[in-house]
């Protein structure tokens, strides 16, 4: 062991990167963006299903 090091080793938490404000802001912005993309996709599919897109291929 090196001088000044502790014998108690701590493992890093999976949530540790969220302690950095810039990373946390980027993560939240990406989460909101992905949620919006998902909502748009579901909305478009729902709209096509509701209007009966099958008649377009006849």
Kinemage of the C-alpha trace (Angstrom):
@kinemage 1
@onewidth
@group {chain A} dominant
@subgroup {mainchain}
@vectorlist {calphas} color= white
{ca unk a 1} P 0.000 0.000 0.000
{ca unk a 2} L 1.153 3.490 -0.704
{ca unk a 3} L 1.751 6.043 2.017
{ca unk a 4} L -1.343 8.031 2.926
{ca unk a 5} L -3.798 5.644 1.355
{ca unk a 6} L -6.663 4.239 3.336
{ca unk a 7} L -7.143 0.541 3.824
{ca unk a 8} L -10.864 1.088 3.344
{ca unk a 9} L -11.634 0.997 -0.398
{ca unk a 10} L -14.898 2.536 -1.507
{ca unk a 11} L -16.625 1.454 -4.680
{ca unk a 12} L -17.996 4.188 -6.909
{ca unk a 13} L -21.749 4.540 -7.060
{ca unk a 14} L -23.601 4.251 -10.340
{ca unk a 15} L -25.221 7.607 -9.513
{ca unk a 16} L -21.900 9.391 -8.894
{ca unk a 17} L -21.720 11.050 -12.355
{ca unk a 18} L -25.010 12.844 -11.672
{ca unk a 19} L -23.237 14.825 -8.966
{ca unk a 20} L -21.624 16.949 -11.695
{ca unk a 21} L -24.070 19.768 -12.587
{ca unk a 22} L -23.201 19.842 -16.296
{ca unk a 23} L -23.578 16.078 -16.706
{ca unk a 24} L -26.842 16.114 -14.730
{ca unk a 25} L -28.277 18.913 -16.920
{ca unk a 26} L -27.244 17.076 -20.085
{ca unk a 27} L -28.764 13.815 -18.830
{ca unk a 28} L -32.071 15.501 -17.947
{ca unk a 29} L -32.211 17.295 -21.319
{ca unk a 30} L -31.560 14.022 -23.157
{ca unk a 31} L -34.241 12.255 -21.109
{ca unk a 32} L -36.813 14.963 -21.923
{ca unk a 33} L -35.852 14.874 -25.616
{ca unk a 34} L -36.189 11.089 -25.804
{ca unk a 35} L -39.560 11.269 -24.051
{ca unk a 36} L -40.776 13.849 -26.585
{ca unk a 37} L -39.588 11.714 -29.488
{ca unk a 38} L -41.391 8.702 -28.054
{ca unk a 39} L -44.596 10.721 -27.605
{ca unk a 40} L -44.426 12.004 -31.195
{ca unk a 41} L -43.901 8.490 -32.559
{ca unk a 42} L -46.779 7.046 -30.557
{ca unk a 43} L -49.013 9.971 -31.542
{ca unk a 44} L -48.268 9.558 -35.246
{ca unk a 45} L -48.919 5.813 -35.095
{ca unk a 46} L -52.134 6.372 -33.176
{ca unk a 47} L -53.278 8.956 -35.725
{ca unk a 48} L -52.601 6.598 -38.635
{ca unk a 49} L -54.384 3.777 -36.860
{ca unk a 50} L -57.376 5.992 -36.132
{ca unk a 51} L -57.696 7.230 -39.706
{ca unk a 52} L -57.406 3.764 -41.180
{ca unk a 53} L -54.200 3.926 -43.165
{ca unk a 54} L -55.144 0.669 -44.902
{ca unk a 55} L -57.161 2.491 -47.579
{ca unk a 56} L -53.963 4.148 -48.843
{ca unk a 57} L -52.683 0.839 -50.230
{ca unk a 58} L -55.776 -0.218 -52.166
